[in-house]
Amino acid sequence: MRYPAVSGLFYPSSKAALEKMVRGLLQQAEGEGEEAHGAVSLVCPHAGYVYSGKTAAAGFAACKGELQRQGVTIVIIGPNHTGIAHAKVGLSTEKWQTPLGACEADLKFADALQKCANFIKIDEAAHASEHSIEVMLPFLQMLCPQAKYAFLCMGAQSWETAQALGKAVFEAQKETGRKIFVLASSDFTHYESAQSARMKDSAAISLLEKMQPEEFEALVAQRDLSICGHSPIAAALHYARLCKAKTAKVLQYSNSGETSRDFSGVVGYAAIAFLK
């Protein structure tokens, strides 16, 4: 069992308080009416819920129909913030506990992933203290409690690895016949003014809107952008393109200053769906 690492820090540790908070965020997002029918993958932020929860909820609520399909397996790809990694892409096959219960790994799909790409290896240590996947789960548990998961932590971020990972997910989907939804966990610009963050993030997001993951990764490298999960995003977009997705929809963009009221050093957040 993988037990929570950031319960009580990024989100409430009480089941009742967490349910109330997540339900409220999802209801607010659903009330705003954004939908992303035909989404095959999604980018969502992974900060504390008081900062990025409304933007994450906008993404999840918009893709509700796809997430609630019978038999869906959600592939969550997150960056590695801790530096603990023994593989380019670390796979967890444990059940993941949150205050809302346990999330079950899709072991058949996990096995297929490893066969499709030899750089994907079981690496529970990479996940033990990492928050980027964990904070996604309570939203998903509320929306699609029967879903199964593939938990992937990218220890090495590059276009080459992102491209190969997106392809491996696509090939494993074909091999297993699973209904797959890919979720990339990432925040955008870190600790710059709101104006600077928006300018930098707009340039990066424009390439995602054009469905250009290689150019997006090149921009991150050239401008040294602080998008922590840039390769998870690129992998999710490459997978979407292999699924014949042709459209990107920016569901919401926000920053931490909207909560803290300090716009001098913010973190940017975006929810972006890739659609057939």
N, C-alpha and C positions, 0 to 999 in steps of 0.2 A: 504493500500500500504506500502510495506517495501522499504524505500528510501535508496540510497547508503550511506554507512558509511565510505568507504575508497576510493571513487572516488577522483582523484587528488593526492592521496598518493601512492597507490599500482599500479594504472594505470591511464592513462590520463582522465581528466574530460570532455574534448572536444570530441564530437561524431566523428568528422572528424579525430582527432589525434588518438583516440582509434581504429577506424576502420582501419586506416593505419598501426598502430602498430600490431594489431592482425592479419590482413591479411598478413603482412610481415613475422611474426613468423610462421604462418601456411604454407605459401608458401615455406619457407625455410625448414620446417619439411617434407613437402610432397616431396620436391626435393631430400631429403636424402633417400627416398624410403622405410622406415620401414613400415610394415603393420601388422595388428593384426586381420586377418579375424577370425570370430567366437568368438570374445571377448564378454564376458557377464558382465565383470566388469573391472575397471581401477583405478589405484592409480595415482594421479597427485599432484604436489606441489602447494602451495598457497602463495608464497612470492610475493614481488613486481615484476612486469613483467621484469624489467631490470635485475633481478637476476635469477628468475626461469621460465620466460616466454618461453624460448626456450625448456625447458624440458617439461613443461605443453603442449606446442604445439606439441611436438613429440608424446605425448600420445593421444591427441585429433585427430591429423591427422592420426595416425595409426588405430584408431577405427572409422574413418569417416563413413564407410559403415554401421556399426551398429547404430551409432548415427543419421544417416539420414533416418532411416526406417520410413515409414509412420505410424503415431500414436504412436511413442515411448514416454515413460515416463522415465525421467532420475531421479533416486533416488540419491541425493547428500548427503553424510554423512560426516560431518565435526566435528572436535573437538571444545571444548568450551575454548577459550583463556581468556575470560573476567571474568569468575567466576560467571556470572549471570545465574542461572539455577534453575528451579522449578521442573524439571523432570529428570529422568535418560536419557531419549532421548526426546528432545524438538522438536516438529513439528511446522512448519510454514505453514499456509494455505492462507497467503496473496499473492498478486501479488508482484513480486520483480522488482524494477525499476533499470536500469542502464542507462548510456548515450546512449545506443543503443536501448532502449525501455523497455517494460515490459515482464517479464517471468511469465507464468501462472501456478498456482498450479493445480495438478490433484486431485480434491476434492473427487472424488469417490475412488481413490486409497488411499488417506489420511485417509478416513473413514475406509476402509478395514484394513489398518495398525493398527489403534487404536483398532479395534476389535480383531486382531490377537495377540496383545501384550499390556497388560494393563499398562506397563511402558512407552509407547509412548503416550505423551500428548501434546496438543497444548500449546506452550510456546513461544509466540512472543518476550518476553523480552530477552530470551536467544539468539535470532538472531539479535536483534536491532543494536548492535555495533560489532558483530562478522564478521571477514573478510574471514574465511576459505571457506565459500560457495560463497560469493559474487564474489570473484576473479575468480571463475570458469565460471561465467555466460557470460561475453563478448565473450569468445572463443566459447561457445555453441550457443550463439545467431548468430554468424557469420556462423557456420557450419549447425545448425539445428534450424532455427528460428521458426518452427512450434511445436517444442517439448513442452511437459508439464513436470512438476517437482513435486517431493516430497523433501522438504527441511528438513533435520534432523540434529540436533546438539546434540552431545553426552556429556551430563553433567557428566556422570559416565562412566569411562573407565575400563573395565575388560574383561577377556575372556568370563565370563558368560553372560555379557550384550551383547558383540559382537556376540556371538553364537545365543542368543535369537533374536537379531535384524536381523541377516542374515536370520534366519528361518522365522521371521515375514514377511520380504520382499518377500521371496519365496512363503509363503502361501497366501499373499495378491495378488501376481501375479496370482496364480492359481484361486483364488476367482473371480478376476476381468477380467481375460483374457488379461490383458495389456501386451504390449511389453516393457519389463523393461530392463534398462541398469543402473548398479550401479556404482557410482563414489565416491571413497574414497579420501578425501582431506587431505593431510598430507605432511609436510616436514620431513626430517630425522634428523640426528645428528645436534645439535645446539652448536655453539660457541666453537668449538674445532679446533685444527689444521686440515688442509686438510688431512694429513696422518692419524691422529687418526680417523677422521670422516669416511674416506673411509674404514678403518679397521673394525670399529664398524658396519657401514652400510652394509658392505659385509657379515658379519656374520648374520645379520637380514634378508637381502635380500635372502641369500641362503636358509633360511627356507621358505620364500615365494615361491621361485622357486620350492621347494619340495612340495608345496601346503600343508603346515603344520601351520595353523593359531594358534592352541593352543600352539605349541612349540614356535612360534614367540612371542606370548604374554608372555610366561614364560621367554624367553630370555630378553625381554624388562624389566620385573620385576627384574630378577636376576642381570642384569648388570646395572640397573637404566639408561637405554638408553633414550635419550631425543627426541625420535620420537613422535612429539606432537599429531599425529592422529593415534596412533598404533591400537586402537580399531576400528575406522572406517575402517582401512585396514583389520583387522581380520574379521570384519563383511562382507566386500565386498568379501573376499576370501571364507568365509564359505558359503555365498550365491552362489558363483561360483561353489563350490563343490556340493551343492545341485542341481545345474543345470547340473551336470555331467561334468563340466570343469575338464580337466586333465593336463593342461599345463599353465605355467606362462612364460611370455616373458618380459624381461627387455628391454625397448625401449630406455632409456637413463638414465645415472647417471651424475650429475654435482654438482658443489658447488658454493657458492656465490663469492668465491675468483676469479673465472674466470672472473667476472665483476669488482670486487673491486681491484683486484690484491693483496689483503692482504690474504695470506693463513694461517695466524697464528690463526685466529678465524673465521671459516666459518660455513655456514649452508648447509647441504647436501640435494639434491633433486633427486627424482627418479620418472620415469614414468614406470609403470609395468601393463601389461594387463594379465588377466586370461581368457583362451580360452577353448572352447569346442574342 
